[in-house]
């Protein structure tokens, strides 16, 4: 369609024959209808075909020829009608367009004409306006010129006004100050005075100002006086006080003096706090009160002091005086002095805290104490106060450990007393039932000690709890655990147990029997148990609980075990000694008190021997409760039926006979015989092993040796010898079963009978069969 | 340099009483009293020839009874006292008596060891006087005044201490004063010692577990160490060179050294024996040497340097010691300031009831066990030189 218009345009609108002009109009039209050069080129590119009726290169001749060649008549006819139809519609379209365009041209022409007229009118009005503006400017300039003088006058007047107001202020100042003084509005007074001071100073050569200045001075002096008075009164709070100081400082009071006064005032109040503290009884309340009253007041004092003297912006001549340095020095001295007094109070109070029942109270108190001191540390860096506080805590902890050790020790001793009573009491009541409770007593004792240790460890452990502020101090991490708890407390306690056990051996040894033998036995077993397991357990427990890192050398478990074993051995030896002594004493008395020369023919085993056997049996039972059986040499089948050779000693004597030969070496054969006879030298008070047989052997050895020595000191008649024979046979019958080597009993009893025979005036031994009858009857 | 082997002498009877002949300062001579209920008892005079290591003996008959204690006069070699048991009418009484040895024993009856027959015909002791104390009970021991003129003896009888004056060449004995131990029960002196210090005015006695000191001028007690030993106190001896020092031993197997000015604690305690200690003796010249005998059949020689009168710090020359190096007993003597056991002598097979230093040779001592065996020993040579040089 575009192509049609373009093609037909030159024909229908030929107003401009100039192709360039035509071209421009064409372009404008194209613009109007929204076409562009590109569209055209696109068209050009697309339809070079001359047969395309809508293309720009359409050639009617070619097209006609083509139609004629290609189409039949019918088709041509159709083509023709179709073409005619199209041409018609195109024609009508074109007519419409032309008409429209024409209308538009006409209206445009009208508009342009109207505009021309309007512009002309506007130009006239603009001219008028500019003339008016020029006249306005002229007027305005004239007005401002006239007003200039008056403005300057007003400015001057207002300046005078302010000056007058200032003057008025100055004149009113004394009155105002007085009023302030009356109302105690010191701050206002001071600030007012400060404002006026410079001026007054400057104009002091003028009498009127001088008067004012003097008045002000008088008033301010009074004010300062009053402030100082308030200072001295000491009734006011720290805040009031600090305000006071601030004002005084502004009044050019000497800072040093003020510092001193401030501090001395604070001191009097803090001392009152301290005095109040002394009455407090409960440790937690004491610390609380100390913290809340003293420490917080101290903090407040420090804070306000620093606010006043140290952290003030330096201005004017104050800067040159170097107040902060002086002030801080004073503050440190002040705080140190007070803290020392406080600490001494606290320390004294802590020392009074002796009851070891509940450690948490003390730890909490110490924690609070320590925590509050951190505030001081923050306020006053570089102060020795917190470290001193920590030291107090450390000392308290040390002291505590000592107390716990003492408590443990007294607990141990008390338990021992209990055990003693338990050992003594039922014996009175129920006789032989008492020994049955030995193992129970042992387990109760060791369990209660262990429990006590555990509870003490738990108590002490509070010192290292995570939520306690001082627990992360190096002391509590290292030395407290290893040196304090492990060494001073646990190791020392174990040592104490061993040592106190040993003391039983020593103190009782000379007095004899002050310690019940059963207790010795029990303690020996306790120490042995400690050696085998308990010590290791306790130390492992401690190490685990306190994560002990051994920086310094600590007592080794083996050393403690050795100590315990030694104690156990000593106790058991002592037990043997004591029991042996008891039996020995019976035997000794029985030998010493009898007139053996004039005794009657034996009818019975003496009661003493029965007692000995009974006692030995009960000892056997007692030891058996706590110690294992132990090994013994095989018994001969007829251990109890052994006969004594009464003349063994005399035989010995005959053997000795050839050795009269003075200084001559003895017959070697004989020597070897004798050595065989004595191949086992009997060690009477030798250490025993930790078993029943060994213990019993020891006791019997001691008893029989005593018997032997006593017999040798006496002289016997015939029946005396026979009585000893009977007694020895009786002992033989019953004692062999207790010992590890029955030959030992045989040997000692042989010796006794032999020695008796030797000490006999009329050695006529009793028939063996008679002896047996008597013994069996007994 | 080997130490000489111990010399052993056997008596045919059991014996408890041993003393050195105090007045004899040349010959090494010990007196042993026997205990026999069946045969006549004897006093064996045992001479030891140090050069040749030979023992020679003389036997004197002591027919009065079995001898429990024997003591030689410090003034007269021939005079001695014994305590003996006398059995009469089924009663056993212990008596004390002063005897004189017959003058011929030394020259005449010196037997050769090969001739046992001579011993069947020994001489009798000549009785000088009885220390007649029938009113005071059984005599447990008789003590001569140390270094005295042989005119004074003390006998301990049950709970009495009797001071006797011997007159008329010791043929007359009169009680000049006496002291009695008062107390509960039957108190009995078990041992005593006359102190050689303070002009011989002090006596120490033992009864049960207590040791008491007596002033002989007033016959009153001056100190009492209660519970000196856990059990019976068996013997006492004064340090001959330190006037307040006293050694005691007893049934608790311990030997204790006391300073009688401070009786609360012993100065030193030895616990080396494994049975009762029956006898303790300071060496007369070198009081660091202490001899003890025990019923564990052992004799122990201890070197108590720390409480001796000899000054500390004898310098030890290595040369001196190197000689004794091979001697097994000497190792401990290398540390001169240490109290130590010098040696344990195990030659006895029965209880040793008496030990005694020779009065003539300070390096020689005898011990007597119940079975009648007398053993003469010497201080180890290395130690001897160590002390001397």
Boltz contact constraints between the chains, C-beta under 6 A:
constraints:
  - contact:
      token1: [A, 509]
      token2: [B, 230]
      max_distance: 6.0
  - contact:
      token1: [A, 510]
      token2: [B, 227]
      max_distance: 6.0
  - contact:
      token1: [A, 510]
      token2: [B, 230]
      max_distance: 6.0
  - contact:
      token1: [A, 597]
      token2: [B, 90]
      max_distance: 6.0
  - contact:
      token1: [A, 597]
      token2: [B, 92]
      max_distance: 6.0
  - contact:
      token1: [A, 598]
      token2: [B, 90]
      max_distance: 6.0
  - contact:
      token1: [A, 656]
      token2: [B, 10]
      max_distance: 6.0
  - contact:
      token1: [A, 659]
      token2: [B, 10]
      max_distance: 6.0
  - contact:
      token1: [A, 661]
      token2: [B, 113]
      max_distance: 6.0
  - contact:
      token1: [A, 662]
      token2: [B, 9]
      max_distance: 6.0
  - contact:
      token1: [A, 662]
      token2: [B, 55]
      max_distance: 6.0
  - contact:
      token1: [A, 662]
      token2: [B, 57]
      max_distance: 6.0
  - contact:
      token1: [A, 662]
      token2: [B, 113]
      max_distance: 6.0
  - contact:
      token1: [A, 663]
      token2: [B, 7]
      max_distance: 6.0
  - contact:
      token1: [A, 663]
      token2: [B, 54]
      max_distance: 6.0
  - contact:
      token1: [A, 663]
      token2: [B, 55]
      max_distance: 6.0
  - contact:
      token1: [A, 678]
      token2: [B, 349]
      max_distance: 6.0
  - contact:
      token1: [A, 683]
      token2: [B, 274]
      max_distance: 6.0
  - contact:
      token1: [A, 684]
      token2: [B, 274]
      max_distance: 6.0
  - contact:
      token1: [A, 684]
      token2: [B, 275]
      max_distance: 6.0
  - contact:
      token1: [A, 685]
      token2: [B, 253]
      max_distance: 6.0
  - contact:
      token1: [A, 685]
      token2: [B, 274]
      max_distance: 6.0
  - contact:
      token1: [A, 709]
      token2: [B, 295]
      max_distance: 6.0
  - contact:
      token1: [A, 715]
      token2: [B, 92]
      max_distance: 6.0
  - contact:
      token1: [A, 761]
      token2: [B, 37]
      max_distance: 6.0
